[in-house]
Amino acid sequence: MSPQKLEIENSDTLKITWNDNSVDKIKLVDLRKNCPCAICSSQEPGSDEMIVRRYIDSQVQVASISPVGQYAINIIWKDGHNTGIYEYDYLKELAGKFKVN
């Protein structure tokens, strides 16, 4: 399954329309908190030495989204963070974990 359309909805939600016409929505804050990059995924929750603060509103705004091959997307956040590659299966997993109406 792959995204047919990606759009930011209400400035706080990624809306994904898949090629089977199903739709998932994920809050941007949940995407950022669950960034799969090596830096973010190696940080322990609550650590005082976090390199990237993933909970600040200004850091959950998207500058751009681009495809990575035919298996993932890369999100560039407005604070410059750009190393997270979100595989399609991971996006489906996050959408199931963080339900948005």
C-alpha positions as CSV (number, residue, x, y, z in Angstrom):
1,M,0.0,0.0,0.0
2,S,1.3,3.5,-0.8
3,P,0.0,7.0,-0.3
4,Q,-2.0,8.5,-3.1
5,K,-2.3,11.9,-1.5
6,L,-0.7,13.6,1.6
7,E,-2.0,16.8,3.1
8,I,-1.7,18.8,6.3
9,E,-5.2,19.3,7.8
10,N,-6.0,22.0,10.3
11,S,-2.2,22.7,10.6
12,D,-1.8,19.8,13.1
13,T,-2.7,16.6,11.3
14,L,-1.2,14.6,8.4
15,K,-4.0,13.2,6.3
16,I,-3.0,10.2,4.2
17,T,-5.2,8.9,1.4
18,W,-3.9,5.5,0.4
19,N,-4.0,3.9,-3.0
20,D,-6.9,1.7,-1.8
21,N,-8.8,4.9,-1.0
22,S,-8.7,4.3,2.7
23,V,-7.7,7.4,4.8
24,D,-5.6,7.7,7.9
25,K,-4.9,10.8,10.0
26,I,-1.9,11.2,12.4
27,K,-1.3,14.3,14.6
28,L,1.9,16.0,13.7
29,V,3.0,15.9,17.3
30,D,2.7,12.1,17.3
31,L,4.8,11.9,14.1
32,R,7.5,14.0,15.6
33,K,7.5,12.2,19.0
34,N,7.9,8.9,17.1
35,C,10.5,10.1,14.6
36,P,12.3,6.9,13.5
37,C,15.7,8.6,12.8
38,A,18.8,7.3,14.7
39,I,19.0,10.5,16.8
40,C,15.4,10.5,18.0
41,S,15.0,6.8,18.4
42,S,18.1,6.5,20.6
43,Q,17.0,9.1,23.1
44,E,15.4,7.9,26.2
45,P,12.0,9.4,27.2
46,G,12.4,12.1,29.7
47,S,16.1,12.5,29.2
48,D,17.5,15.9,30.2
49,E,20.1,15.6,27.4
50,M,17.7,15.4,24.5
51,I,19.3,16.6,21.3
52,V,16.0,17.3,19.6
53,R,13.1,18.6,21.7
54,R,10.2,16.7,20.3
55,Y,7.4,18.2,22.3
56,I,7.6,21.9,21.5
57,D,4.7,23.2,19.3
58,S,7.0,25.1,17.0
59,Q,8.9,21.9,16.2
60,V,5.8,20.0,15.0
61,Q,5.2,22.2,11.9
62,V,6.0,20.6,8.5
63,A,8.1,22.5,6.0
64,S,7.9,19.8,3.3
65,I,7.2,16.1,2.7
66,S,8.9,14.1,-0.1
67,P,8.8,10.5,-1.2
68,V,11.7,8.2,-0.5
69,G,11.7,5.5,-3.2
70,Q,8.4,3.6,-3.2
71,Y,8.4,2.7,0.5
72,A,8.6,5.8,2.6
73,I,8.3,9.6,3.1
74,N,10.8,12.1,4.5
75,I,9.4,14.9,6.6
76,I,11.4,18.1,6.9
77,W,10.2,19.9,10.0
78,K,10.3,23.7,10.2
79,D,13.0,23.6,12.8
80,G,15.3,22.0,10.3
81,H,15.1,18.4,11.5
82,N,15.1,16.2,8.4
83,T,16.5,12.8,9.1
84,G,13.3,10.8,9.8
85,I,12.3,8.4,7.1
86,Y,8.8,7.2,7.8
87,E,8.1,3.8,6.0
88,Y,4.5,3.3,4.9
89,D,4.0,0.4,7.2
90,Y,5.2,2.5,10.1
91,L,2.8,5.3,9.2
92,K,-0.1,2.7,9.2
93,E,1.2,1.5,12.6
94,L,1.2,5.1,14.0
95,A,-2.2,5.8,12.6
96,G,-3.6,2.7,14.4
97,K,-1.9,3.6,17.6
98,F,-2.9,7.3,17.7
99,K,-6.5,7.3,16.4
100,V,-7.7,10.7,15.0
101,N,-11.3,11.3,14.1
